[in-house]
Amino acid sequence: MSITSIINIMKVTQGNIFCRVVWSFRIVLRCGRLIMIQKIID
């Protein structure tokens, strides 16, 4: 996919899907870090 097509899709969906993907990715990273820290402590 080219950058222009991605921008067009974001314009059509108003970036809602993109924001959801980014936020879900951040939540997964945070949960992963917490699990890793707990494993290291244990």
OpenMM code with the backbone's topology and positions (N, CA, C; nanometers):
from openmm import Vec3, app, unit

residues = "MET SER ILE THR SER ILE ILE ASN ILE MET LYS VAL THR GLN GLY ASN ILE PHE CYS ARG VAL VAL TRP SER PHE ARG ILE VAL LEU ARG CYS GLY ARG LEU ILE MET ILE GLN LYS ILE ILE ASP".split()
positions = [
    Vec3(0.0841, -0.1200, 0.0000),
    Vec3(0.0000, 0.0000, 0.0000),
    Vec3(0.0879, 0.1254, 0.0000),
    Vec3(0.0472, 0.2233, -0.0800),
    Vec3(0.1228, 0.3480, -0.0841),
    Vec3(0.0754, 0.4423, 0.0250),
    Vec3(0.1551, 0.5460, 0.0510),
    Vec3(0.1202, 0.6415, 0.1569),
    Vec3(-0.0083, 0.7159, 0.1208),
    Vec3(-0.0260, 0.7480, -0.0072),
    Vec3(-0.1454, 0.8225, -0.0473),
    Vec3(-0.2712, 0.7404, -0.0234),
    Vec3(-0.2652, 0.6105, -0.0520),
    Vec3(-0.3834, 0.5258, -0.0317),
    Vec3(-0.4152, 0.5152, 0.1172),
    Vec3(-0.3115, 0.5079, 0.2006),
    Vec3(-0.3338, 0.5016, 0.3454),
    Vec3(-0.3984, 0.6303, 0.3936),
    Vec3(-0.3498, 0.7444, 0.3418),
    Vec3(-0.4070, 0.8737, 0.3807),
    Vec3(-0.5521, 0.8810, 0.3366),
    Vec3(-0.5818, 0.8329, 0.2156),
    Vec3(-0.7201, 0.8359, 0.1664),
    Vec3(-0.8095, 0.7507, 0.2546),
    Vec3(-0.7621, 0.6329, 0.2945),
    Vec3(-0.8418, 0.5455, 0.3805),
    Vec3(-0.8660, 0.6139, 0.5143),
    Vec3(-0.7631, 0.6792, 0.5682),
    Vec3(-0.7781, 0.7482, 0.6962),
    Vec3(-0.8789, 0.8616, 0.6834),
    Vec3(-0.8809, 0.9281, 0.5681),
    Vec3(-0.9774, 1.0359, 0.5483),
    Vec3(-1.1186, 0.9791, 0.5449),
    Vec3(-1.1352, 0.8647, 0.4788),
    Vec3(-1.2686, 0.8051, 0.4666),
    Vec3(-1.3188, 0.7589, 0.6020),
    Vec3(-1.2315, 0.6923, 0.6778),
    Vec3(-1.2729, 0.6380, 0.8074),
    Vec3(-1.2485, 0.7369, 0.9204),
    Vec3(-1.2018, 0.8561, 0.8858),
    Vec3(-1.1708, 0.9598, 0.9848),
    Vec3(-1.0684, 0.9097, 1.0864),
    Vec3(-0.9878, 0.8104, 1.0461),
    Vec3(-0.8802, 0.7627, 1.1316),
    Vec3(-0.9269, 0.6798, 1.2505),
    Vec3(-1.0560, 0.6462, 1.2562),
    Vec3(-1.1057, 0.5724, 1.3723),
    Vec3(-1.0408, 0.4353, 1.3832),
    Vec3(-1.0367, 0.3622, 1.2716),
    Vec3(-0.9782, 0.2274, 1.2738),
    Vec3(-0.8304, 0.2358, 1.3088),
    Vec3(-0.7611, 0.3329, 1.2496),
    Vec3(-0.6175, 0.3482, 1.2755),
    Vec3(-0.5935, 0.3759, 1.4233),
    Vec3(-0.6752, 0.4652, 1.4820),
    Vec3(-0.6591, 0.4975, 1.6245),
    Vec3(-0.6828, 0.3744, 1.7094),
    Vec3(-0.7839, 0.2953, 1.6753),
    Vec3(-0.8128, 0.1738, 1.7524),
    Vec3(-0.6952, 0.0782, 1.7469),
    Vec3(-0.6376, 0.0625, 1.6284),
    Vec3(-0.5240, -0.0291, 1.6141),
    Vec3(-0.4068, 0.0196, 1.6977),
    Vec3(-0.3803, 0.1511, 1.6916),
    Vec3(-0.2673, 0.2067, 1.7671),
    Vec3(-0.2895, 0.1884, 1.9166),
    Vec3(-0.4093, 0.2212, 1.9642),
    Vec3(-0.4367, 0.2109, 2.1079),
    Vec3(-0.4310, 0.0662, 2.1532),
    Vec3(-0.4887, -0.0266, 2.0748),
    Vec3(-0.4844, -0.1684, 2.1135),
    Vec3(-0.3401, -0.2171, 2.1159),
    Vec3(-0.2578, -0.1692, 2.0216),
    Vec3(-0.1166, -0.2083, 2.0187),
    Vec3(-0.0454, -0.1569, 2.1428),
    Vec3(-0.0760, -0.0323, 2.1831),
    Vec3(-0.0129, 0.0246, 2.3027),
    Vec3(-0.0544, -0.0544, 2.4272),
    Vec3(-0.1827, -0.0895, 2.4347),
    Vec3(-0.2310, -0.1652, 2.5517),
    Vec3(-0.1606, -0.3005, 2.5580),
    Vec3(-0.1448, -0.3656, 2.4428),
    Vec3(-0.0768, -0.4955, 2.4403),
    Vec3(0.0673, -0.4799, 2.4870),
    Vec3(0.1333, -0.3727, 2.4424),
    Vec3(0.2726, -0.3511, 2.4841),
    Vec3(0.2803, -0.3286, 2.6346),
    Vec3(0.1869, -0.2493, 2.6883),
    Vec3(0.1886, -0.2226, 2.8325),
    Vec3(0.1656, -0.3506, 2.9105),
    Vec3(0.0673, -0.4299, 2.8692),
    Vec3(0.0393, -0.5565, 2.9390),
    Vec3(0.1598, -0.6487, 2.9286),
    Vec3(0.2228, -0.6535, 2.8127),
    Vec3(0.3404, -0.7382, 2.7942),
    Vec3(0.4537, -0.6963, 2.8868),
    Vec3(0.4746, -0.5665, 2.9007),
    Vec3(0.5810, -0.5184, 2.9894),
    Vec3(0.5497, -0.5544, 3.1341),
    Vec3(0.4246, -0.5362, 3.1757),
    Vec3(0.3875, -0.5687, 3.3132),
    Vec3(0.4097, -0.7176, 3.3399),
    Vec3(0.3713, -0.8029, 3.2447),
    Vec3(0.3895, -0.9474, 3.2623),
    Vec3(0.5383, -0.9803, 3.2719),
    Vec3(0.6186, -0.9191, 3.1847),
    Vec3(0.7629, -0.9458, 3.1881),
    Vec3(0.8220, -0.9017, 3.3215),
    Vec3(0.7819, -0.7853, 3.3709),
    Vec3(0.8341, -0.7356, 3.4985),
    Vec3(0.7952, -0.8299, 3.6113),
    Vec3(0.6704, -0.8763, 3.6112),
    Vec3(0.6253, -0.9675, 3.7160),
    Vec3(0.7043, -1.0980, 3.7105),
    Vec3(0.7315, -1.1468, 3.5902),
    Vec3(0.8081, -1.2711, 3.5769),
    Vec3(0.9499, -1.2510, 3.6307),
    Vec3(1.0088, -1.1352, 3.6014),
    Vec3(1.1452, -1.1088, 3.6495),
    Vec3(1.1457, -1.1013, 3.8018),
    Vec3(1.0437, -1.0330, 3.8587),
    Vec3(1.0373, -1.0193, 4.0057),
    Vec3(1.0163, -1.1572, 4.0685),
    Vec3(0.9238, -1.2347, 4.0136),
    Vec3(0.8976, -1.3679, 4.0685),
    Vec3(1.0189, -1.4561, 4.0464),
] * unit.nanometer
topology = app.Topology()
chain = topology.addChain("A")
for resn in residues:
    res = topology.addResidue(resn, chain)
    for name in ("N", "CA", "C"):
        topology.addAtom(name, app.Element.getBySymbol(name[0]), res)
